Amino acid sequence: MNEISSKVPLRLKSPLAFLFIAVVIQVYPLAIASGSVPAASVETIQLQSKLVNATLPYNVILPADYRTSKTTRYPVLYLLHGLGGHCSDWLTRTNVADYAAQYRMIVVMPEGNDSWYVDGAAGSNDKYESYILKELMPDVDKHFRTIQSRYGRAIAGLSMGGYGAVKYGLKYPATFAFAGSVSGAFGVTRYTEKEMGGASWEPFLKIFGPVGSETRKANDIFEIARALTPGRVASLPYFYFDCGTEDAAQHFNPNRELSGIFLEKKIPHEYRELPGNNSWQYWDQQVTEVLRIAAGKLRVPRMSQERSRP
């Protein structure tokens, strides 16, 4: 069933937690303010990407019982950052590690730079979409005890990351059980040189190509959604996305438009319009919903009787 809700009351969260992110693989316990939930832990891994031709770090939040439940496999939520951000943003600017501690799932936050998570129109090293799917995910599966199936993977993000996550959900339904977005910049492929102006236009031209180009059309979320057949729709993951009512029109209007297309195509989803703007206060608030809904769509393991062994 499609669900749309609006004007949900703003819920205040605890103050932002700031963490030091290691540049090599290290583990840092995270204190949980209430003391009622065991601490999760964070690792940082440096991945040498052949597709991007660069070393790209990714941060990982491990479930509190990951090291004691020695045989349990966990689902993974891939959480993408926004434009101008980096893989450390979610950890340093929200309480996501505290929020994730109550769920038995792994949260992975990759480095996407300002790539829009696409294989760029120009340059052989701008293959971030291929990197996420063909290098990052296999590396996560290699390093951690993951559930390596559709019902073991979810993807979500904010702004640029929300665009990437929803696009991946539409394009790769066999890979993800859930795709989510907070303040998704869904209209990015519609941006023009007049709107962006001068030097700001060059990165968009490099990534998406000229207006009307095949690369731009291939990365247009609205075009992808409208072209879906009923059979393809039946195979899609569940979608959740929201946008603040005080956000800029270039974000707010495309979110509402995309929900309209999803309703028309009968794509299962939930769309919310909430008080708030394009800010970390809003994203810290809404990542709790992303985690909750993702956990409900993934195959989260039940608590076992396994005891830690020396």
N, C-alpha and C positions, 0 to 999 in steps of 0.2 A: 504494500500500500504506500502511496505517496503521502508524505506528510509535510505540511507547511505551517510553521508557527511564526508569530511576530510579536514584538513588544514584550519579550521575556524580560523580567526584571534583572537588572545588573546585580551580580553577586560579588561581593568584595572578597579578595583572597589575601593571604598573608604576605608580608613584605618580600620583595624579590631576594632570592638567594644568589650569591655570587661565588663562583667556584674557580679554582685554578685548574686549567686544562693542561695536562702533560703533553709533551711533544714526542714521547715514546710511550710504549705500552706500560701503563701503571694503573694501579687500582686505588681509588679514593673512597672511603666510606662516606656516605652522606647522612648527616644528622636529620632525623625526622622530629619536627618541633613537638608534636604531641607525645612522642614516645610510645604510641600504641601500635605503630607499624614498623617492622624491622627495616633497617637501612638498606637501600640499594647500593650499588657501586658503579663507578664510571671507569671506562677504559678508553684510551685514545690509540688508534692504530694508523700507521702511515702506510698507505697503499700506493705502490708505484704503478701508475696507469700507462699502458702502452697506447691506448686509444687517445688519451689527452696529452700524452708525452709529458707527464708531470707527476710529482708525488702529491697525492691528495689525502689528507687526513680524514678520518671519520671517528666520531665519538659514539660510545655505546653505553647505555644504561642497562645493567644486568639486574634481573630479579633478585630480591633479597635472599632467596633460598638457592640461587644458582649453584653455588659452590658446595652446598651440602646435599642437594638432590643430584647426585652424581650421574644419574642416567636419564633424568627427565629432559625432554626436548620441549622447546618453547617457541611460540609464534613470534614474529618480528613485525614491529611497526617502523617503517622508514619515515622519518620526519624531516622535511626539507625546509631550508631557510629562505629568506626573501632577498630581493635585489639589494646590493650593497652590503649584504651580510656574509657570514661565514658559518662554518659548522659548529662553532662555539656559542652562537647566539642563543639557542634555546636553553642551554645550560646556564649561561651567565646573566640572562635577562628575564628568565621566567623561573618558576618553581617546578619545572617539569620533572626533575629527578625525584622530588618529594611526591608529586602526584602519581608518578609511575610506580612507586614502591608498593602500592596496594594491588597491583596487577601482576600476574605471572606471565609476563611477556617481555621480550627484549625490545629496546627502543634504539634505533640507529639513526644518527644525525650526520649525513655526509657533507662534504665540501662540494658546493656547486658553483662557487664564484658568481659571476654575473651572466651565466650561460643560458638562463631560462630553461635549463635541463633539456636542451634539444641538441641534435646534431646540426651544427651551424651550416649556413649556406656557403660560407667562404672559409677556406682553411681546413686542412686535413686533421688538425689537432683539436677542433672544437666539437668533439663527439661525446658530449656529456650524457645524452640519452642512452647511447650504446654503453657508455661507461657504467651508468647506474645498473643496467640490466645484465650486462655481460661480464663485468669485472667486480663491481662492488658487491652485488648480491651473492655471487659464488664465493667471494672472499669471506663474507660474513658467515656463510654456511660452512666454510672450511674452519674458521676460527672458533665457532660457537655451536652449541647443541641446539640447532634450529629445527623446526618442522618444515621440511623442504617440499611443500605443496602449496597449492592455491590458498587453502584454509589456514596456512601458517604465515601468510604475508598480507600486510596492509600498508598503505602509503598515504601520507597527508603532508600538508605544508601551509605556510602563510604567504600571501601575496604572490610573488614569483613562484614560490614553492607550491602554493595552492593550485596555480595554473598547471605546473608540472605534474602534480599528483593526480588531478582529475583527468588530464590528458592521458596519462599512463593507464588509468583505470578504463578509459574508453578504448584505448588501442591494444591493451594487453589483458583482456579479461581472464585469460587462463592463468595469469600470474598473481592476481590480487583478489582477495575476498572483500576488501573495503578500500575506498578511496575518499579522502576528506580534504577540505580546504577551509581556511580562515582568511577572510579578506582577499580572496583569490583575484589575481589580475588577469581575468579571463579575456579581456579585450586587447591584449598586447599585440596580436597580429593585425589589428585595425589601426594601430598608431601610424601617423603620417609624419613626414618631415616638418610640415607646418606646425603640427602639434608639439613635436619634440624640440625642434629648432637646433640649428648649428651642430656643434660637436656631439650633443646628446643623441642625435639621430644616427651617427655612424655605427655605434654598437648594435643597434636594432637592424640596420641594413646588413651588417656583417652576419648576424645570426639568422635573420628571417628572409633576407633578400629583398628586392624591390617590391613595392605594392603591386599586387596582382601576380606575383611569381608563384611557381608551383611549390617552392619550399614554404612560402607563407601560407598557402592554402592547406598544405599537408599538416601544418601545425596549428591550424585554426580550430579551436575546440567546437565552435558552433557548426562549422562545416562537417567535422567528424561526427558530431551527434546527429545532425540532420540526415546524414547518409546511412545511418544504421538501419539494417533490416530487422524485422521482428525476430528472426532467429538469432541475430547477433545481440539484440536487446536482452533476450532471455539468458544469455551467457554472461552478462555484465556483473561486476561487483556491486555492492550497495554503496551509494554515494551520500555523503553528508557535506553541506557547505553552508556558510553563514557570512554575513557582512554587516558592519555597523551602519546604522542609519545616518550617522554624521560623517561617514566616509565620503571621499571624493566621488563625483558622478562617474568618472572613468572606471571606478571599481564597482560602485553600487549598482548602476544600471545593467552592466553585463551579468552580474550575479543574478539579478531578477530575470533577465532575459533567458539565461541558461536554464533556470528552473522552469520557465515557461516551455522551453523546448523539451525538457525532460518529462514534463507533464503530458505534452502532446505525443511524445514517443513512448509513453508509459514506462519510463525508466525508473525503477525503484530508488527513491531518494528522499532526503529530508533537507529542506532549505529554511533557514531562519534569518530574519532581519531583527537585529538587536540594538539597544542603545550603545553607542560607542563609536570610535573613529579608528583610523589606521595607526594604532599605537600598541606599545608593549603591554600596557594595562589591559587592553582588549584581548590581545593574543594570549596573555597569561591566564585570563579568565576562560577563554574558549578552548585552550588546549586540554583542559579537564574534560570537556565534552568529547573531544576527538579521542582521547584515551578511553573513555567509558564506552563509546559506541564501537570503537575498533575492537575492544576486548569482547564485546558482545557478538561480534561477527566472526571472530577468530576462534580457532580450536585451542582454547586456553586449557592447560592441563589441570586436573584436579589435584588437590593436596594428597600426596601419597604417604604411606607409612614408612617410607625409606628413611633410615637414620644415617647421619654422617658417619663415615668411617675414618679412622686415623690414617 
